Each structure stands twice: as structure tokens, then as C-alpha cells.
Amino acid sequence: MNYNKLVVNLLTATLILTAVVGCKKAQQRPTPIPGLNPAVGGEKTTGPIMPPGGLLPGGPVVTPGGPDVTSEGYKLDPNGPKTDWPSDNGETFQSQIVYFDFDKSTIKSSERPKVEEVARRMKSEFLPQGKALRIEGHCDERGTEEYNRALGERRALAVREMLIHLGLAPNMVETISYGEDRPAVPGHNEAAWSKNRRAVFDLLTPPTRSANK
């Protein structure tokens, strides 16, 4: 009788120990959460997770897409690239440049009315003309070049997501990141940095096609 109890106790202890070890092993592997990019410190992203090799050395960062990424570094839409569409270089929406906090890609509440105004004008004025939008993501000079390109892309994607939520068709909004390469204000202080952490809207016009083509 005592022998049977000893066997039962040993089996019970073994099962408990196995369960505990199993739990510890399971905890060593983080649960993958959609929308989190482990390559950038787990910051919540608004677009697809950047895969290994998603950075284009020496060029802009683009949303991953394999063949949907051009050599110029633009994210393409399902209807084809707009890399040959003339850009207004940010002039139309100069007053709607979106600024970000340091190392953040979240759109601040104070900047949201700018995105709403862009969405309103696009729907009422420019989309009926067949025009599209490109969002440029920019950073200040701090941080590595690759990190800043990825951060600029997250900023552009955050703005794109909000525009789509406000009713713009996804295929009419492209993104591109220049990282720290195109500062709006030269300088090495917060006064300059705060103006360089931004998303810029470029209005794109369909190119004129010759009737003979």
C-alpha cells in the first residue's frame, strides 16, 4: 500500500515539474503580435512588418512588397506605379505638414486636423481630377541612417492609414521615406530637429499621354 502511494506521489511530482518547465520554455519565446515590429524595438506600427532585408541600402525605405517595390524606392499601388507622375513638391499642402515627437510615429492630436484637411481637399478637389498623393516620411539627424529610414516609413504609413480611414482609396496614396537625408531646416539643435521630424504631402498629377501612343 505504501509502495503504491509512493509511486503515485512520484508520478504526480513528475507531471507538475514537467508542466512548470514547459511553461518556462514557452515564456522564452515572445508571442508574435500583429502590427509590432521587433526590428524597431517593438514600437507599434501602422503598416506591414518590415521583413529582413526590407531596407534598401543607400535608398529610401519602402513598404515591403517584393515586386511591388521599384528601383526608385516607391511603394506601388495595385493599379501600377506613379513614379512618372509629376509632383508638386509639397506646395499644395505646405500648411498641412505633419510634425512628430522625437523617435515617435504616432500622429499627435494637434496634427490630426492637418490630415483631415488633406483628406477633405483630396476628396472634394483632386481625386475627381484623377490626382493622387505621395506621403514623404522624414526624421531629424539623430540615430543611425537605417533606423531613421525605417522611422520615416512608419511616420508616412501612420499618415496613410489615417487618410484611408478618412475615406481615401488605398491605391491613391503612396509612401516613401527619406530618413534624415532631406532636412527642412539645417542645424544641430531642437529648433531644427523639431521641423525635420515630419510627413510631407506631395500631390501627384497623371502624366499627359500623347494621343499617338
TILUMBA-326437 format. One line per 8 residues: their letters; for each residue z negated, x negated, y of N, C-alpha, C. Coordinates in nm, 4 decimals, decimal comma. Each point is the difference from the previous one (the first is absolute). Example, Ala and Ser with C-alpha at 12.3 -4.5 7.8 and 13.67 -1.06 7.14 Angstrom:
BEGIN
AS	-0,7800/-1,3190/-0,5690/0,0000/0,0890/0,1190/0,0000/-0,0900/0,1200; 0,0720/0,0350/0,1050/-0,0060/-0,0820/0,1190/-0,0730/0,0770/0,1090;
! end
This chain:
BEGIN
MNYNKLVV	0,0000/-0,0835/-0,1216/0,0000/0,0835/0,1216/0,0000/-0,0863/0,1257; -0,0899/-0,1003/-0,0011/-0,0057/-0,0910/0,1146/0,1300/-0,0778/0,0151; 0,0598/-0,0345/-0,1140/0,1274/-0,0750/0,0032/0,1090/0,0848/0,0650; 0,0070/0,1292/-0,0345/0,1004/0,0880/0,0577/-0,0189/0,0145/0,1514; -0,1253/0,0109/0,0419/-0,0257/0,0089/0,1443/0,0429/-0,1261/0,0718; -0,0242/-0,1146/-0,0630/0,0385/-0,1274/0,0601/0,1507/-0,0088/0,0168; 0,0730/0,0465/-0,1025/0,1470/-0,0017/0,0072/0,0495/0,0905/0,1122; -0,0590/0,1200/0,0068/0,0403/0,0949/0,1052/-0,0278/-0,0579/0,1379;
NLLTATLI	-0,1164/-0,0626/0,0185/-0,0348/-0,0583/0,1301/0,0949/-0,1132/0,0377; 0,0352/-0,0823/-0,0999/0,0936/-0,1094/0,0267/0,1370/0,0532/0,0405; 0,0471/0,1029/-0,0709/0,1298/0,0585/0,0338/-0,0018/0,0611/0,1397; -0,1108/0,0680/0,0306/-0,0118/0,0608/0,1339/0,0005/-0,1057/0,1094; -0,0755/-0,1088/-0,0212/-0,0053/-0,1082/0,0985/0,1364/-0,0639/0,0167; 0,0743/-0,0154/-0,1106/0,1331/-0,0607/0,0066/0,0953/0,0865/0,0813; -0,0049/0,1322/-0,0215/0,0875/0,0911/0,0744/-0,0309/-0,0024/0,1487; -0,1294/-0,0016/0,0341/-0,0384/-0,0038/0,1423/0,0468/-0,1287/0,0645;
LTAVVGCK	-0,0189/-0,1129/-0,0683/0,0417/-0,1289/0,0542/0,1505/-0,0039/0,0196; 0,0750/0,0542/-0,0955/0,1460/0,0028/0,0111/0,0445/0,0821/0,1197; -0,0657/0,1133/0,0225/0,0362/0,0861/0,1127/-0,0259/-0,0684/0,1323; -0,1152/-0,0698/0,0088/-0,0339/-0,0707/0,1243/0,0993/-0,1101/0,0287; 0,0322/-0,0798/-0,1015/0,0975/-0,1087/0,0184/0,1347/0,0559/0,0381; 0,0390/0,1114/-0,0644/0,1277/0,0623/0,0321/0,0057/0,0454/0,1439; -0,1099/0,0568/0,0513/-0,0049/0,0431/0,1392/0,0139/-0,1172/0,0938; -0,0681/-0,1103/-0,0302/0,0080/-0,1175/0,0863/0,1415/-0,0551/0,0041;
KAQQRPTP	0,0665/-0,0038/-0,1171/0,1366/-0,0501/-0,0019/0,0926/0,0903/0,0793; -0,0212/0,1321/-0,0094/0,0847/0,0928/0,0732/-0,0177/-0,0178/0,1499; -0,1218/-0,0351/0,0451/-0,0257/-0,0151/0,1414/0,0627/-0,1275/0,0573; 0,0388/-0,0922/-0,0836/0,0575/-0,1243/0,0495/0,1416/0,0193/0,0516; 0,0643/0,1085/-0,0396/0,1363/0,0275/0,0440/-0,0024/0,1150/0,0990; 0,0352/-0,0245/0,1262/-0,0064/0,1071/0,0988/0,0994/0,1105/-0,0325; -0,0405/0,1220/0,0262/0,0883/0,1134/-0,0227/0,1098/0,0012/0,1052; 0,1266/0,0009/-0,0425/0,1088/0,0036/0,0999/-0,0006/0,1326/0,0735;
IPGLNPAV	0,0017/-0,0053/0,1320/-0,0028/0,1202/0,0825/0,1310/0,0089/0,0763; 0,0750/0,1084/-0,0149/0,1259/0,0131/0,0740/-0,0219/-0,0145/0,1491; 0,0874/-0,0782/0,0660/-0,0111/-0,0171/0,1438/-0,0832/-0,1169/0,0424; -0,0586/-0,0754/-0,0958/-0,0759/-0,1186/0,0366/0,0779/-0,1234/-0,0409; 0,0094/-0,0953/0,0883/0,0767/-0,1199/-0,0261/-0,0946/-0,1161/-0,0243; -0,0185/-0,0432/-0,1261/-0,0929/-0,1108/-0,0262/0,0451/-0,1292/0,0629; 0,1274/-0,0117/0,0359/0,0510/-0,1246/0,0580/-0,0456/-0,0182/0,1437; -0,0476/0,1082/0,0628/-0,0412/-0,0107/0,1404/-0,1447/0,0413/0,0160;
GGEKTTGP	-0,0826/-0,0339/-0,0977/-0,1431/0,0213/0,0139/-0,0453/0,1409/-0,0241; 0,0841/0,0819/-0,0646/-0,0418/0,1356/-0,0334/0,0069/0,0971/0,1147; 0,0659/-0,0380/0,1114/0,0106/0,0939/0,1105/0,0889/0,1161/-0,0393; -0,0369/0,1196/0,0393/0,0794/0,1174/-0,0352/0,1343/-0,0080/0,0683; 0,1061/0,0244/-0,0741/0,1345/-0,0031/0,0547/0,0572/0,1400/0,0017; 0,1067/0,0183/0,0746/0,0637/0,1305/0,0089/0,1320/0,0014/-0,0733; 0,0442/-0,1117/-0,0512/0,1269/-0,0061/-0,0695/-0,0170/-0,0587/-0,1378; 0,1105/-0,0342/-0,0642/-0,0077/-0,0555/-0,1352/-0,0760/-0,1314/-0,0030;
IMPPGGLL	-0,0640/-0,0293/-0,1130/-0,0710/-0,1264/-0,0149/0,0990/-0,1148/-0,0037; -0,0256/-0,1037/0,0757/0,0891/-0,1157/0,0032/-0,0110/-0,0766/-0,1307; 0,1102/-0,0121/-0,0754/-0,0068/-0,0694/-0,1278/0,0059/-0,1496/0,0195; -0,0283/-0,0793/-0,1066/0,0176/-0,1449/0,0111/0,1439/-0,0313/0,0388; 0,0152/-0,0876/0,0970/0,1348/-0,0324/0,0460/0,0519/0,0974/0,1020; -0,0852/0,0939/0,0455/0,0453/0,0991/0,0962/0,0224/-0,0571/0,1380; -0,0476/-0,1207/0,0267/0,0198/-0,0620/0,1291/0,1313/-0,0754/-0,0001; 0,0724/0,0125/0,1067/0,1251/-0,0720/0,0122/-0,0246/-0,1294/0,0771;
PGGPVVTP	0,0040/-0,1167/-0,0640/-0,0281/-0,1256/0,0692/0,0953/-0,0198/0,1175; -0,0591/-0,0268/0,1150/0,0811/-0,0290/0,1175/0,0629/0,1217/0,0624; -0,0298/0,1190/-0,0481/0,0608/0,1204/0,0555/-0,1007/0,1119/0,0074; 0,0431/0,1163/0,0510/-0,0927/0,1112/0,0142/-0,0468/0,0520/-0,1347; -0,1195/0,0578/0,0007/-0,0507/0,0681/-0,1193/0,0571/0,1407/-0,0009; 0,0386/0,0467/-0,1162/0,0559/0,1335/-0,0090/-0,0743/0,0776/-0,1064; 0,0135/0,1308/0,0041/-0,0568/0,0816/-0,1057/0,0704/-0,0330/-0,1299; -0,0750/-0,0210/-0,1101/0,0636/-0,0367/-0,1258/0,1052/0,1017/-0,0411;
GGPDVTSE	0,1070/-0,0475/-0,0589/0,1023/0,0932/-0,0431/0,1102/-0,0642/-0,0795; -0,0153/-0,1262/-0,0393/0,1027/-0,0653/-0,0807/0,1327/-0,0006/0,0709; 0,1020/0,0677/-0,0549/0,1321/-0,0005/0,0620/0,0049/0,0728/0,1325; -0,1049/0,0752/0,0329/-0,0028/0,0717/0,1268/-0,0456/-0,0873/0,1157; -0,0101/-0,1312/-0,0217/-0,0401/-0,0914/0,1063/0,1190/-0,0883/0,0351; 0,0367/0,0001/0,1267/0,1161/-0,0784/0,0408/-0,0408/-0,1427/0,0307; 0,1011/-0,0869/0,0150/-0,0276/-0,1394/0,0331/-0,0576/-0,0137/0,1396; 0,0236/0,1020/0,0860/-0,0571/-0,0037/0,1347/-0,1459/0,0413/0,0002;
GYKLDPNG	-0,0490/0,0569/-0,1074/-0,1405/0,0330/-0,0094/-0,0358/0,1420/0,0360; 0,0950/0,0920/-0,0023/-0,0298/0,1378/0,0354/-0,0293/0,0840/-0,1233; -0,0888/0,0969/0,0164/-0,0226/0,0979/-0,1048/0,1109/0,1036/0,0113; 0,0714/0,0226/-0,1083/0,1111/0,0925/0,0028/-0,0445/0,1415/-0,0358; 0,0737/0,0980/0,0467/-0,0283/0,1374/-0,0350/0,0960/0,0453/-0,1101; -0,0254/0,1153/-0,0606/0,0840/0,0440/-0,1118/0,1464/0,0198/0,0356; 0,0312/0,0181/0,1273/0,1382/0,0224/0,0406/0,0715/-0,1285/0,0402; -0,0627/-0,1138/-0,0212/0,0661/-0,1255/0,0318/-0,0626/-0,0709/0,1178;
PKTDWPSD	0,0334/-0,1272/0,0213/-0,0622/-0,0801/0,1067/0,0464/0,0409/0,1384; -0,0845/-0,0295/0,0970/0,0358/0,0226/0,1402/-0,0018/-0,1325/0,0762; 0,0215/-0,1088/-0,0706/-0,0072/-0,1311/0,0647/0,1121/-0,0204/0,1009; 0,1055/0,0790/-0,0113/0,1100/-0,0134/0,0958/-0,0084/0,1044/0,1113; -0,1085/0,0769/0,0045/-0,0172/0,0990/0,1055/-0,0544/-0,0686/0,1250; 0,0656/0,0157/0,1138/-0,0508/-0,0611/0,1240/-0,1411/0,0492/0,0332; -0,0840/-0,0928/0,0449/-0,1377/0,0308/0,0352/-0,0175/-0,0041/0,1512; -0,0925/0,0812/0,0485/-0,0299/-0,0019/0,1443/-0,1063/-0,1028/0,0344;
NGETFQSQ	-0,0430/-0,0788/-0,1016/-0,1000/-0,1066/0,0197/-0,1309/0,0509/0,0600; -0,0372/0,1197/-0,0373/-0,1292/0,0533/0,0420/-0,0038/0,0612/0,1377; 0,1127/0,0130/0,0666/-0,0021/0,0481/0,1378/-0,0333/0,1491/0,0106; 0,0539/0,0823/-0,0886/-0,0204/0,1449/0,0093/-0,1472/0,0370/-0,0123; -0,0697/-0,0667/-0,0924/-0,1409/0,0314/-0,0250/-0,0916/-0,1136/0,0465; 0,0337/-0,0596/0,1113/-0,0795/-0,1102/0,0541/-0,1437/0,0430/0,0294; -0,0178/0,1221/0,0428/-0,1343/0,0495/0,0338/-0,0787/0,0436/-0,1225; 0,0646/-0,0003/-0,1159/-0,0659/0,0469/-0,1220/-0,0308/-0,1135/-0,0981;
IVYFDFDK	-0,0041/-0,1227/0,0457/-0,0376/-0,1105/-0,0888/-0,1421/0,0235/-0,0499; -0,0187/-0,0121/-0,1316/-0,1301/0,0248/-0,0614/-0,0733/-0,1329/-0,0178; -0,1229/-0,0081/0,0483/-0,0791/-0,1227/-0,0091/-0,1109/0,0154/-0,1041; -0,0326/-0,1115/-0,0647/-0,0958/0,0004/-0,1095/-0,1173/-0,0926/0,0292; -0,1113/0,0274/-0,0657/-0,1147/-0,0900/0,0048/0,0296/-0,1236/-0,0843; -0,0774/-0,1038/0,0222/0,0179/-0,1253/-0,0735/-0,0097/0,0210/-0,1502; 0,0996/-0,0477/-0,0723/0,0033/0,0017/-0,1462/-0,0045/0,1411/-0,0574; 0,0474/0,0997/0,0761/-0,0014/0,1383/-0,0473/0,1408/0,0581/0,0031;
STIKSSER	0,0230/0,0953/-0,0906/0,1270/0,0722/0,0004/-0,0222/0,1499/0,0176; -0,1239/0,0384/0,0295/-0,0320/0,1411/0,0223/0,0387/0,0392/0,1421; 0,0668/0,1140/0,0142/0,0377/0,0483/0,1328/-0,1224/0,0590/0,0683; -0,0365/-0,0557/0,1130/-0,1173/0,0478/0,0730/0,0259/0,1389/0,0584; -0,1057/0,0765/0,0187/0,0146/0,1350/0,0556/0,0633/-0,0034/0,1386; -0,0272/-0,1064/0,0750/0,0573/-0,0112/0,1345/0,1501/-0,0247/-0,0028; 0,0521/-0,0490/-0,1139/0,1427/-0,0307/-0,0113/0,0800/0,1125/-0,0660; -0,0681/0,0943/-0,0601/0,0701/0,1062/-0,0719/0,0901/0,0860/0,0892;
PKVEEVAR	-0,0407/0,0314/0,1234/0,0899/0,0782/0,0859/0,1355/-0,0684/0,0231; 0,0031/-0,1324/-0,0049/0,1275/-0,0703/0,0164/0,0939/0,0301/-0,1172; -0,0547/-0,0049/-0,1200/0,0810/0,0290/-0,1182/0,0453/0,1457/0,0019; -0,0879/0,0893/0,0431/0,0358/0,1412/0,0088/0,1120/0,0223/0,0999; -0,0020/-0,0736/0,1103/0,1061/0,0129/0,1001/0,1331/-0,0510/-0,0546; -0,0041/-0,1102/-0,0743/0,1228/-0,0516/-0,0617/0,0567/0,1030/-0,0976; -0,0850/0,0589/-0,0813/0,0455/0,1010/-0,0957/0,0609/0,1197/0,0723; -0,0633/0,0435/0,1076/0,0497/0,1157/0,0754/0,1383/-0,0282/0,0571;
RMKSEFLP	0,0169/-0,1159/0,0622/0,1283/-0,0322/0,0618/0,1086/-0,0240/-0,1040; -0,0380/-0,0628/-0,1106/0,0990/-0,0225/-0,1052/0,0541/0,1338/-0,0505; -0,0883/0,0957/-0,0240/0,0427/0,1286/-0,0559/0,0780/0,0837/0,1014; -0,0384/-0,0090/0,1272/0,0639/0,0859/0,1001/0,1251/-0,0631/0,0617; 0,0015/-0,1335/0,0127/0,1103/-0,0650/0,0712/0,0924/-0,0829/-0,0893; -0,0580/-0,0843/-0,0851/0,0794/-0,1056/-0,0610/0,0473/0,0282/-0,1423; -0,0798/0,0656/-0,0816/0,0457/0,0318/-0,1343/0,1210/0,0928/0,0007; 0,0065/0,0986/0,0930/0,1214/0,0828/0,0049/0,1256/-0,0815/0,0326;
QGKALRIE	-0,0161/-0,1169/0,0629/0,1127/-0,0876/0,0301/0,0307/-0,0961/-0,1152; -0,0779/0,0098/-0,1083/0,0221/-0,0881/-0,1133/-0,0657/-0,1359/0,0138; -0,0866/-0,0156/0,1004/-0,0655/-0,1282/0,0212/-0,1196/-0,0158/-0,0930; -0,0395/-0,1253/-0,0221/-0,1117/-0,0303/-0,0912/-0,0997/-0,0897/0,0717; -0,1019/-0,0434/-0,0738/-0,1079/-0,0769/0,0598/-0,0345/-0,1186/-0,0883; -0,0240/-0,1129/0,0620/-0,0518/-0,1169/-0,0712/-0,1347/-0,0373/0,0629; -0,0988/-0,0234/-0,0834/-0,1326/-0,0365/0,0485/-0,0230/-0,1475/-0,0283; -0,0275/-0,0764/0,1048/-0,0307/-0,1426/-0,0137/-0,1516/-0,0199/-0,0032;
GHCDERGT	-0,0483/-0,0737/-0,0992/-0,1405/-0,0342/-0,0050/-0,0218/-0,1422/0,0489; -0,0982/-0,0204/0,0870/-0,0275/-0,1310/0,0595/-0,1485/-0,0332/-0,0086; -0,0316/-0,1287/0,0080/-0,1385/-0,0484/-0,0050/-0,0223/-0,1045/0,1095; -0,1275/-0,0337/0,0216/-0,0268/-0,1138/0,0867/0,0111/-0,1283/-0,0831; -0,0240/-0,1138/0,0615/0,0287/-0,1286/-0,0631/-0,1039/-0,0449/-0,1021; -0,1137/0,0671/-0,0072/-0,1056/-0,0421/-0,0921/0,0334/0,0417/-0,1426; -0,0404/-0,0828/-0,0953/0,0311/0,0288/-0,1396/0,1238/-0,0758/-0,0453; 0,0209/-0,0056/-0,1303/0,1158/-0,0713/-0,0530/0,1267/0,0810/0,0247;
EEYNRALG	0,1119/-0,0683/-0,0078/0,1282/0,0661/0,0237/0,0244/0,1121/-0,1014; -0,0255/-0,0272/-0,1270/0,0238/0,1018/-0,1024/-0,0937/0,1193/0,0160; -0,1268/-0,0286/0,0296/-0,0955/0,1102/0,0174/0,0420/0,0885/0,1173; 0,0432/-0,0609/0,1090/0,0386/0,0768/0,1171/0,1258/0,0828/-0,0245; 0,0903/-0,0519/-0,0815/0,1189/0,0793/-0,0323/-0,0395/0,1234/-0,0814; -0,0912/-0,0180/-0,0941/-0,0459/0,1129/-0,0799/-0,0782/0,1000/0,0859; -0,0816/-0,0501/0,0917/-0,0766/0,0869/0,0890/0,0934/0,0773/0,0924; 0,1026/-0,0667/0,0508/0,0972/0,0685/0,0852/0,0718/0,1109/-0,0741;
ERRALAVR	0,0279/-0,0237/-0,1279/0,0649/0,1032/-0,0804/-0,0926/0,1191/-0,0216; -0,1280/-0,0265/-0,0243/-0,0940/0,1105/-0,0179/-0,0125/0,0831/0,1269; 0,0043/-0,0648/0,1139/-0,0061/0,0733/0,1269/0,1240/0,0883/0,0178; 0,1160/-0,0553/-0,0288/0,1225/0,0789/0,0128/-0,0001/0,1173/-0,0970; -0,0479/-0,0235/-0,1219/-0,0041/0,1063/-0,0999/-0,0993/0,1099/0,0373; -0,1110/-0,0383/0,0633/-0,0980/0,0998/0,0433/0,0617/0,0945/0,1025; 0,0766/-0,0567/0,0928/0,0653/0,0827/0,1018/0,1081/0,0860/-0,0645; 0,0762/-0,0594/-0,0920/0,1047/0,0762/-0,0687/-0,0590/0,1186/-0,0754;
EMLIHLGL	-0,1107/-0,0221/-0,0672/-0,0631/0,1086/-0,0754/-0,0420/0,1142/0,0916; -0,0530/-0,0342/0,1161/-0,0410/0,1043/0,0935/0,1201/0,0769/0,0516; 0,1099/-0,0698/0,0285/0,1212/0,0674/0,0485/0,0545/0,0961/-0,1059; -0,0021/-0,0427/-0,1241/0,0473/0,0866/-0,1076/-0,0911/0,1227/-0,0129; -0,1303/-0,0218/0,0143/-0,0958/0,1112/-0,0030/0,0265/0,0974/0,1136; 0,0521/-0,0517/0,1118/0,0297/0,0844/0,1158/0,1381/0,0641/-0,0087; 0,0708/-0,0235/-0,1078/0,1240/0,0740/-0,0219/0,1286/-0,0788/0,0014; -0,0051/-0,1314/0,0193/0,1226/-0,0783/-0,0025/0,0436/-0,0263/-0,1442;
APNMVETI	0,1292/0,0017/-0,0237/0,0530/-0,0255/-0,1340/-0,0205/-0,1469/-0,0352; -0,0494/-0,0300/-0,1196/-0,0259/-0,1389/-0,0394/0,1222/-0,0898/0,0117; 0,1200/0,0544/-0,0271/0,1193/-0,0837/0,0031/0,0468/-0,0328/0,1406; -0,0691/0,0522/0,1014/0,0362/-0,0294/0,1385/-0,0998/-0,0940/0,0662; -0,0924/-0,0549/-0,0781/-0,1003/-0,0914/0,0562/-0,0070/-0,1254/-0,0861; 0,0376/-0,1138/0,0563/-0,0055/-0,1278/-0,0702/-0,1145/-0,0845/0,0557; -0,0399/-0,1011/-0,0748/-0,1050/-0,0913/0,0471/0,0425/-0,1440/-0,0176; -0,0549/-0,0848/0,0855/0,0199/-0,1439/-0,0107/-0,1224/-0,0692/0,0609;
SYGEDRPA	-0,0369/-0,1143/-0,0529/-0,1131/-0,0754/0,0533/0,0459/-0,1371/0,0467; -0,0418/-0,0357/0,1214/0,0264/-0,1334/0,0534/-0,1257/-0,0859/0,0020; -0,1103/0,0557/-0,0484/-0,1235/-0,0780/-0,0015/-0,0348/-0,0480/0,1398; -0,0227/-0,1313/0,0109/-0,0369/-0,0585/0,1292/0,1195/-0,0609/0,0732; 0,1209/0,0181/-0,0544/0,1167/-0,0727/0,0500/0,0494/0,0448/0,1367; -0,0292/0,1238/0,0406/0,0542/0,0518/0,1252/-0,1118/0,0540/0,0893; -0,0812/-0,0886/0,0570/-0,1079/0,0483/0,0876/0,0558/0,0650/0,1260; -0,0643/0,1082/0,0416/0,0410/0,0665/0,1234/-0,0540/-0,0745/0,1216;
VPGHNEAA	-0,1175/-0,0635/-0,0169/-0,0656/-0,0710/0,1097/-0,0397/-0,1388/-0,0494; 0,0441/-0,1071/0,0673/-0,0423/-0,1343/-0,0405/-0,1457/-0,0235/0,0378; -0,0670/-0,0802/-0,0772/-0,1397/-0,0300/0,0308/-0,0819/-0,0118/-0,1254; -0,1181/-0,0602/0,0159/-0,0878/-0,0256/-0,1131/-0,1390/0,0572/0,0268; -0,0023/0,1230/0,0483/-0,1263/0,0669/0,0303/0,0141/0,1479/-0,0312; -0,1100/0,0730/0,0082/0,0002/0,1407/-0,0379/0,0912/0,0837/0,0889; 0,0146/-0,0383/0,1259/0,0882/0,0751/0,0892/0,1427/0,0018/-0,0530; 0,0443/-0,1122/-0,0556/0,1344/-0,0071/-0,0587/0,0014/0,0600/-0,1395;
WSKNRRAV	-0,0998/-0,0350/-0,0808/-0,0026/0,0467/-0,1385/0,0006/0,1524/-0,0083; -0,0741/0,0668/0,0876/-0,0103/0,1461/-0,0063/0,1348/0,0673/0,0247; 0,0895/-0,0663/0,0743/0,1327/0,0555/0,0272/0,1006/-0,0347/-0,1105; -0,0361/-0,0948/-0,0833/0,0920/-0,0420/-0,1063/-0,0260/0,0712/-0,1323; -0,1153/0,0617/-0,0144/-0,0315/0,0778/-0,1210/0,0559/0,1408/0,0197; 0,1243/0,0205/-0,0419/0,0683/0,1216/0,0432/0,1065/0,0473/-0,0996; 0,0425/0,1236/0,0198/0,1167/0,0550/-0,0689/0,0950/0,0506/0,1073; 0,1250/-0,0411/-0,0095/0,1018/0,0327/0,1001/0,1044/0,0917/-0,0626;
FDLLTPPT	0,0448/0,0994/0,0756/0,1007/0,0942/-0,0467/0,1376/-0,0393/0,0533; 0,0946/-0,0241/-0,0887/0,1382/-0,0268/0,0385/0,0850/0,1217/-0,0356; 0,0653/0,0569/0,1000/0,0894/0,1126/-0,0237/0,1343/-0,0535/-0,0481; 0,0495/0,0539/-0,1107/0,1245/-0,0470/-0,0608/0,1094/0,1048/0,0172; 0,1166/-0,0456/0,0421/0,1140/0,0888/0,0221/0,1075/-0,0269/-0,1044; 0,0546/0,1038/-0,0616/0,1063/-0,0228/-0,0990/0,1159/-0,0749/0,0630; 0,0518/-0,1008/-0,0662/0,1127/-0,0759/0,0558/0,1253/0,0846/0,0067; 0,0801/-0,0272/0,1002/0,1264/0,0725/0,0147/0,0989/-0,0486/-0,1028;
RSANK	0,0567/0,0927/-0,0739/0,0973/-0,0338/-0,1028/0,1411/0,0273/0,0518; 0,0886/-0,0934/-0,0261/0,1388/0,0186/0,0406/0,0648/0,1083/-0,0836; 0,0804/0,0823/0,0623/0,0670/0,1074/-0,0715/0,1017/-0,0519/-0,0995; 0,0428/-0,1262/0,0182/0,0994/-0,0569/-0,0908/-0,0617/-0,0561/-0,1261; -0,1333/-0,0154/-0,0046/-0,0653/-0,0595/-0,1158/-0,0154/0,1013/-0,1117;
! end
